[in-house]
Amino acid sequence: MKTEVKTENARLHSLISGVLVGYAITCIIFLAYSILITYTALTEEKMPMVVASATLVSVIIAGFDAARGADNKGWFWGIMAGLIYAVILLIIMSLVLQGFTLDSRTATVLVLSLSGGGLGGVVGINFKN
């Protein structure tokens, strides 16, 4: 029984850790892009592409980290990490953006998050701690 609790705690820890690492990577990418916009001739018109790319890279890494702590079903743990990442992101977007609606943009975020997380999980399950 105690082994099961330890296993569940390890999975939960890996899941949360993966999502936090994903958000740290997102912040680094956004910070780097904002510095480039400030000090170079780049404009904000590429921002949707940067957001999509940052989301995809971040959830792949989040899924990878989440699955490393699992014994099996890496795809599942990766998708869960992607789902948590997406839900947090959508909550933040709803608080920050005026007129936020569930539309094709939010559907894109969900698809990128779930598929990227699943991909990261499939790879991450093979890289155990």
Secondary structure, 3 states (H helix, E strand, C coil): CHHHHHHHHHHHHHHHHHHHHHHHHHHHHHHHHHHHHHHCCCCHHHHHHHHHHHHHHHHHHHHHHHHHCCCCCHHHHHHHHHHHHHHHHHHHHHHHCCCCCCCHHHHHHHHHHHHHHHHHHHHHCCCCC
